[in-house]
Amino acid sequence: MLRDTALRMAAMIVAGLLWVAPSGVGQGTDRSENERRIATLPEDQRTFERFRFWVSGLPAEERESVRGNTQTQQDSLLAKFATWLKEGGFSTADVEKQAALLKRRGAIENAESWNRRLTTERPQWFNSAPNQFLVEIVTGRKPGKALDVAMGQGRNTIWLAQQGWDTTGFDPADQAVAVAKATAQRLGIVIHTEVATMETFDFGENTWDLILLSYAGCSELVRQVEKGLKPGGILVVEAFHTDALKTMKIGGSLCGPGELPRVFQGLRALRYEEPVAQPDFAPRPVRVVRYAAEKPVP
């Protein structure tokens, strides 16, 4: 995802604002009722809530396409939203203003949204324990340098450090990163953190013995991961399978059938599966993908 931020802004907005909701949420509310619900919010927030409401009503195949990375896909998404706004009675000036806001503030709102969800005292719909697939793959492996992409509140970063790994995690949600640092300090362990996006973080070259993508996208980081891993280093991924869209509204971290082994051509697959299981970020079991692969030693 180290590409121009503008190409991915709409996808970031969806990932941050749509979250994961059971199928049917939002579909029973018409747009006039939604407008009444958000009427007292500040103008900027009304735009984001309006956008989230619109996305939640898209057919499953269109919600899946939201994760596209090209300028054409992002422009198409915002054009459809603009049409929907006009149909709802907004003036051309209002429509242009809202579209500009989404482009300008998308990354900020994405971080703020995750801050709210990841720093709550009573987490809902996400697992605060380390990812079980990560635990299975890493247990028994010699520790080295590990990178936790989109670390959130640090559940995996901290667990890896406890196992002896020299861990670095990054996330755009600054408050969540602060929670991770405070938790590590309280536990008496050392972790390295950075407030950064996937666009701004430097993955380096031949740097990491382990890179973790735990609900942090799918195949968007192929070049960065393959370059950043040391020879013999491993990639561990868990994400939603696109089949999950049949029963849930999911904004990001969606992988198609067999996508990961196909796109990571520079890695050797160690394990790949597409089970129905309890995800780390959902209220009930759905199909997920799990992938572990190694960078070959020359």
ABEGO torsion letter per residue (X at the ends): XBBBAAAAAAAAAAAAAAEBBBBGBGAABBAAAAAAAAAABBAAAAAAAAAAAAAAABBAAAAAAAABABAAAAAAAAAAAAAAAAAAGBBAAAAAAAAAAAAAAAAAAAAAAAAAAAABABBBGBBABBBAAAAAAABGBBBBBBBBBGAEAGAAAAAAAAAGBBBBBBBABAAAAAAAAAAAAAAGBBBBBBBBBAAABBAEBGABABBBBBGAEBAAAAAAAAAABBBGBBBBBBBBBAAAAAABBBABGBBBBGAAAAABAABBBABBBBBBBBBABBABBBBBBBBBBBBBBX
